[in-house]
Amino acid sequence: MGINSMTGFARSEGVALNGVLTWVWELRSVNGKGLDVRLRLPPGLEGVEAPVRRVAANKIARGNLTLNLTINAVGSGSGFRINEDFLDELIELAKRKAGNNAGDIGPANLDGLISVKGVVETADPEPKSETERQARMDAVLEGLEQAIGSLVEARASEGAHLANLLSSQLDQMEGLMSQATSNAAIRPDELKLRVKKQVEALLDASQSLSEDRLAQEAALLATKADVREELDRLTAHIAQGRELMERGSPCGRRLEFLSQEFNREANTLCSKSSDADLTAIGLELKAVIDQFREQIQNVE
């Protein structure tokens, strides 16, 4: 099972009512924290909203999803109509405002009023019966199933590309972890020598330290110098990332949380390191983690 991208586009079209109507579904999805479905339906088809949302929720787990349905009547002439009631209201409003000395506002003209959203509407024919209405709804819902299927395929295809990229970045992290693990600065003998030098520096700076205080300082220095715990946790996080990707989508949110842990351990590694080579490895690791975090923003 693979991961899915949240980015995709799909389109389906067909004919309904024995060729009287044509319909077109256009679906677009982009990144989102959850599932946000936005519908654009022509007048008279409000009844399909609930079924459409159910279909989308059953197929898509995450992303901002826009579904646009267009219906056209075959051979219906101009394909639009004027909402004359709304236009009359605008004309009356323009007359009242003109009579109220509206300052520098110029008089309204018909061209301007017609351009107001809602004055010109798509001329979709009204169904002649409940049977016809239901047939139209069934046709567009069937078309939606096709479009959703195509969208899922598009997101899966993009997800396969993402999976390859993320796996490559995890490989880079593992390579850097291997370099860090083999670094001489984290070997026990090297750590012991470094702590010994730091303790000697403490004694030179203050001869009045008690044995208990000296032991506490030595333990603190040893803890700060040892980055093996951070490397172990990073190794475990990489393994968990691979496991999440193998499970497949939806796993984007879990990968986001995991990337925060990656970043936290890498920051600690850099702050504790007193070796130039180990610090350079930590900085390169942070750069790869940032790339990883950027890519998983698009994982479902």
C-alpha positions, 0 to 999 in steps of 0.5 A: 500500500502506497502513500497518496499526494493531496494534489490532483485534478480530474474531469469527467463528462457525460450525457443525461436524459436521453441527450437533453443535458450534458454534465461536466465534473471538474475536481481539484485537490490541494494540501490541507490539514484535514478534509475540506470539501467545497461544492459549486453546484448549478441551481436546482441540484442542491439535493446532491450536496449530501451524497456528494460529500459522502462520496468524497469522504469515503474516497479522500481522507485529507486535502482541500477538495473543490468539486465543480459541476456544470450542466448544459442543455443541448440545443437550448439556444443562448445557454443563459438567462437574465434574472430580471427580478434581481436586475429590477432591484438593482435598477431601483437601488441605483435610482435611489442612490442617484437621488440622494446626491451620492457625491462623486459616484457616477450614475449606474448604467445597464452594462454595469448592472448586468455585470453584477454577479447573479444577474446573468445565470446559466439557463439550465432547464427545470426537470418536468417531473420528479422522475426526471429530477431523480434521473438527472441526480443519478447521472451526475452522481454516477459521473462524480464516482468516475471523477473521484476515481480518476482523482484518487488515481492522480493522487496515488501517482503523485504519491508514488513519486513522493514516496521515492523522494521521501525514501531517498531523503531517509536514506540520506539521513541514515548515511549521515547517521552512519558518519556520525556514529563512526565519528571519533568524537563520540567514542567512549575513550574520546568522551572520557578524555574530553570530560577529564580535560573539562574537569581539570579545567574546573579544578584549575578555575576553582580549588574550593569545589567539594567532591560532591559538587565536582562529581555533579559537574563531571556527570553534567559534562559527560551528559552534554558531551555524549550524543549517542542517545540522540543518534539512537533516537534518530535511528529509531525515528527513521525506522518509524518513518519507513514503517509509516510509509509502508502502511500507506495513506493516510499517514501525512499527519503522523509523518509531520509529527515525526519530522518535528522529532527529527528536527528536535534531535538534530538540534540537540545533536548540534548544540551538544557537539564540540567537534567540527566534523560532527557539527557539520554532519548535524547541520547537513542532517538538519538540511535534509530534515527540512527537505523531508518536512517540506515534502510531507506537507503534500502527503495525505 
